[in-house]
């Protein structure tokens, strides 16, 4: 969103501020977080295999980081060092897009 505090969070920013945090790739058949910020995650291109993809669909497994929603209830997935601080940073920098009512902030930060 144009007013988001996180719009400046580039891959380099994520690498520098959340070094060691773990996340996963979609379509690899696993639920655990095996990818890690601080490694070569920004250059990985792993093809999606075993699925018939529509023309024009992405061909590579996207990264997925649902730390705010899942870190407490799914500790076994492995989140890296200090996930609580990461959640605090993400929630603290979450803002309501200009096209939504400001009253949506609590729901956005809690989900």
Secondary structure, 3 states (H helix, E strand, C coil): CCCCHHHHCCHHHHHHHCCCCEEEECCCCCCCCCEECCCCHHHCCCECCCCCCCCCCCCECCEECCHHHHCCCCHHHCCCCCHHHHHHHHHHCCCCCCCCCHHHHHHHHHC
